[in-house]
Amino acid sequence: MKNLALALFWLLMFVIAPALAAAAAPPPDPATLFPELDGWSRDGAMAQFGPENLYEHINGAAENFLAFGFERLTVQNYVNRERQALTAEIYFHGTPENAFGIYGSEKPLAGDYLAIGSEGYAEEGVLNFISDAYYVKLNGFDLGGAGAGALKSLAEKITGAINGSNALPPALAAFPAAGRIARSERYFLSNFLGLDFLGAAFSADYETRGKRCKLFIMKTAGREGSQALLKRWLAMEKGRVAAAADAPAGSLVINDPYNGPVSVSWQEGQVWGGVGQGEEMEALIKDLGTNLTKKNEK
């Protein structure tokens, strides 16, 4: 018995403990994420901001970042021989989903999108992208023809320093391609559809035969979490019996007083659906459910 206890102790020390330590490993030192850039030098020391003072750097926009789990911002300025300046802002949001959420809230539907990090886009004097749990914003105005090249080079170097997975959240792959409005995918950490009891959700906008709708996939705490969410939602419809939510799988339409009819489907701990009306949307929801089932079977 003593030998067995000793063996379990060493198993914990050499196998489980390192795995737990790796899972809880903190993000890298922010200083290591700012590379050297040919023709440019760092202009001053890094500046760092947390949730308590983010407003000092982006007053008026801080609340949006805080809504997506913002943890830390590090800023570094660069200058070249012509005294032109550019700035790199690296926002750490804890998870790739949160980083995608804040990036999605700011990205344009149409733009010059680039294969940098997980996804990025460029505008005049601006290059923004996400990589792993980081949202990176680069800007350098009045740089002339070489400006875009300098921003892109800096973006590629920062991506390499982050050394993340550089993949978009896997849930996005479940949204049907037909009719989906390009770049309309979003992630909400809380208050989806403006309802405080609806937590995290992915969404995408669609247009088919002139009709618009929104599909969504919700993140819930397993089957019990799904049932509690559905019952709370159904309670908004006066006189509605919420017993249907106890079934392990099903679908129904909720007459949401704030968002109109919402078609909801669920299976065990997975909830998905659409906001809108029409046969076109119902077909898309069915395809979404099929894609989710295939994804879960892999």
KAPE-V678836 format. One record per helix or strand. SS is the DSSP state (2 for helix, 1 for strand). FROM is the first residue (numbers start at 1). TO is the last residue. If there is no record, write none. Layout:
# KAPE-V678836
SS/FROM/TO ; SS/FROM/TO
This chain:
# KAPE-V678836
2/2/23 ; 2/30/33 ; 1/40/42 ; 1/47/49 ; 2/54/56 ; 2/62/66 ; 1/72/80 ; 1/85/92 ; 2/96/106 ; 1/112/114 ; 1/119/123 ; 1/126/131 ; 1/134/139 ; 2/144/162 ; 2/170/174 ; 1/180/180 ; 1/186/188 ; 2/192/194 ; 1/201/208 ; 1/211/218 ; 2/222/234 ; 2/242/246 ; 1/249/256 ; 1/260/267 ; 1/270/275 ; 2/279/297
